[in-house]
């Protein structure tokens, strides 16, 4: 099941583009001075990707909130996008209720649930994405693309990233078999170890996405950090031999040259303490394609990692369902 959902990622991007092109986003009655995305898990990470992909074009700040509470700065000059695949995410609904009296421009993205129902009832702009997908984390493409269309519809970005998403559909389809072969090799490299994922700060959402997918699909603990920040703290923690750790460094060939030097020095230091270290370079003509390539590669890594263990079902998230059920009774 999960492997089929991953296989369909390019098609999902194509479908998401078609949905976005039909969406209606009305102008706000006040100048928008900042953007906030409220969402968690597979829904929230879409906001991190959009913030990264639009950073060089956007003229106003964009942040992502992953909790119950709306920041106090949200006001009539804010754009707040609520992203919840189910439309029932408890934390997102709490923030949504707090936003209603702020005068902010509110846009909701969901497949249904309370969020979509209340958005329609109260006249907020909303975009419905396909429902009945068994794993919200497999719906990242819908989240990223719809948020790009919201920003484009309000004149906050051009259609550059949207066009690059379109280009990535054919690119990923063409690269699919190579991606799967590479992913299987990397999954074998991670077997029986705790993955440690490093990337530059520019593509941190990719590292976060891979960590989350390894957590949920492969049912493995792992961590991530970014360069150059980890050079000011975590690097000091590498001081004892530990062959239980497997380091995976995600790279772009056009990473900032000082970060490339840093990565080489990090490899020199870290390789003294674990022999399991591998670099993965993205492919693609622009940052969008590079990120989509690494996302797709990472999703396949998590799937192949799950297949290495007989007792792991990549779709199953029983402990999350237990947590939600227990919270509902509290």
N, C-alpha and C positions, 0 to 999 in steps of 0.2 A: 504493500500500500504506500509506504513512505517513499520508496524508490520511484513509484509512478508519479507521485506528487512532485518530486525533485526533477524528474525527467521533463515534466510539463512546465518548468519555470519559464523558458523562452515563450511558450504559447501563452502563459499567464501574463507576461509583460505585454504581449500583443493585444490580448483581451482587455487588459487594464488601459491601454492607450485608447482603444475604441470607446470604453466607458468614459474616460476623461474628456474625450472630444465632444461628448453629448451633454456633459455636466453644465449646469447653469450656476454661475457664481456672481451674485449681485454686488455692485459697488457698495462700499461702506460710506456712511454719512460724515465720517471724520477721517483725517489723514492717519494712515497706519504707520506707527513709529516703531513697533516691535512685534515679533511673532513668537508664539508659544504653542508647542504641540504637547498635548496631554495623552499619554498612552503608556502601556507597559508590555513587556515581553515582545512577542513577534509583532505586535501593533506599534509599540513605542519605538523600536529600533528603526522603523521607517523614517521617523522624524530625524533621527541622528544622521541617516544617510542623506536626507534632503538638505539638512543644514550644511553638511560637508560638501555636497555636490554643487550647491549654489553659493558657497562662501565668497568666491571671487567676483560674483556678479551682484549679489544682494547688497543693498545700501543700508539696511537696517538689521539689528541683531535678531537672531533666531535661537531659541533655547528649547529644550525638551524637559518636561516635568514628568516624573515617574512616581507619584505619590498621591495621597488623598487631598492635599491642600493646594489651592490656587495661590500663586505668588501675589503679594499685596500690590505690586506695581501694575497689575492688569487693570486697564481702564478703557475709556472710550476710544483711545488711540491704539488699542491692541487688536491683533488678529489671533484668535485662539482656535486651533484645530484639535478636535477631539477624535482620537483614533482608537477604535476598539472593534476587532473583527466580530466578536459575538454581539457587541452592542450592550453587554451587561457587565462589563468589568467594573468591579466595586469601586476601585480607587478613581477610575476615570469618571464614573457617574457622580461621585462626590465632588470632584473638581468642576464638572459640568453644572451642577446645581449652584455652586458658588459663583460661577461666571455670569449667571443670568441677570444679575442686577448691576453689572459693571459697565454696561454700555458697549462692551467689546464686540467686534465682528466675530461671530461664532459660526464655524463650519464643522459638520460632523461627517465622519467616514466610518461606515459599519456595514455589516451584512444584514442587520436586523436588530432585534432586541429593544430594550428600553431607550437606548440612545437614538436610534433612528426614528422610533415612534414619537418620542418627545420633540425631536427636531422638526418633524413634519407637523406635529400639532401646534408648535409654537412659532412656526414660520422661519426657522433657521435654514440656511443653505445646507444641503446634505447630499452625499454621494453614496449610493448603495452599491456594494460589491457583491459578487456571487456568494450565496449562502451554501450551507451544508458541506463545507470542506471539513474533513475530520480533524485537521490540525491547523490552528490559526498560524503557527510558526511557518507553515508552508505557503502563506499568503502574503509574503513580504512584497512581492511585485505590485499587488493591488495598492498597498499602503504607500509605497514610494511614489508611484505614478500619480495617484489621486492627489497627494499633497503637492506635487509639482504643478498639477493643473490648477489647484487652488491658488497658489502663488502667481501663476501665469494669469489666471482670470482676474486677479486684483491688480495686475500691472506691476508686481513686485520683482518679477524676473521675465526674461525673454523666453522663447521656446527652444533655446539652445539645448538645455538638458533633455527636454522631451524628444528632440530630434536625435540626440545621442542615445537615448533609450531605444528609439526605433532602430537605430543602427546596431545596437547590441543584440537584438533579437536574432538577426541573421548570423551575427558573429558567434553567438553562443551555440546556435544550431550547428554551425560548421565545425566548431571546436569540441562538440559534445563527447565524442569517443576519446579524444586525447585527454580531455578533462577527467573522464571516468577512469581511464587507465592510470593517470597520475594520482588521482584520489585513492585508488585502491593501494597503490604503492605506499602512499603516506599513511594510510590507515594501518597497514602492516607495521610500519615504523613506530606507530603509537601503541601497539598492542602491549598490554600489561604495564603500561607506564602512565604517569600523570603528565598530561600535555601542558606545556608552558608556551603561550602564544605571544610573540612580540611583533609589533609593526611600528611604523612612524605615526605621529599624531594625525597626519593627514588622512590616513585610512583607518583610524581607530574603529569606526563602525564595523568594518570588515572583521577585525579581531574580536570585537564583542559578539557579532553574529556567529562566528565560528565557535567561540566559547559556549554560547547558548545552545547551539546545535549539538555540540558534543555532550553537553549536560543532558539535553532532552532526548536526543535520538540514541546516543551511545550509552547513556546512563553513567557517565564518567565525570568525576570532578576534574577541573582544570582551572588555570587562571590566565590572565592576560595583563600586559602592561605596554606602555608606549615609549618610543624613543622620540625626543631626548629626555623626557621626564624621568624614566627609570634610571637614567645615568646619574641622577641626583639622589637616589635612595636604594632601589631594589638591587642594583648591581653589587652593592656592598654585601648583600645577603648570599651571594655566590662565594662560599669559602670552604665548603666541605664536599667531598666526593659523594655523589648521589646518582646512581645509575637508574633509579626509579623515575627520574625526570626526563622527559623528551621535549626538546626545545624546537619550536617551529617558528621561523622568522618569515613574515610576509613582506614582500618587497615589490616596488615598482622601479623600473629601470631609470625613470626620471625623478626619483626621490631627491630631495635637496642634497647637494653635494656634501655638506657638513654632516648630515645624517648618515650618508653612505659611509663616511669615514668612521662615524660613531659605531655603526653596525659592525664594521670590520674589527674594531677594537673590542666590542662586546663579544664577538665570536671568539676572539683570542682568549679573553678572560673566562668565559663560560665553558669553553671546551676543555678547560683544565679540570672541571668538576663533573662533567657528564660527556660521554662519548656519543650521545644521541642528539644530534643537532642537524637540522636540515633547513635550507633556504628555499622558499617558493616565490618565484617571480610571476607577476601578473602578465597578461597579454592584453592588447587593446591599444587603440589609437588615441584615446582620451581617458580622463579620470572616470567617467561613467562606465565605459567599457571595461576598464581595469577593475573597477569595483564589482561590476556584475560578474566578471570572470572569476574573481576570487570568492565571491558569494557562492556561485554555482559549484566551484571546486570544493569549498568548505562544506556545503550541504552534502555533496557526495562523499567527502571524507567521513562525515558523521554517520552516514548510512553504512558505508563499508566497515567502519569501526564497530557498529552495532551487530553486523553480521559475523563478527569474529567470536561472539559469545552466544551460546545456545539458549541462554535464559533471558535474552534481551529482545524486547519488541520495540522497534523504533517509534511506533505511534503511541504506545502506552505512556500515560502520565498519571498513574493512579495516586501518587503522593500529592500531586497538585489538586486533583479532584477531592482527595480526603481533606486537604487544607481548606478548600472552598466550602465543602460541606460542613465542616466543623465551624468555620466562621459564620455560616448562615444560621447556626443554632445559638451563637454567642450573643 
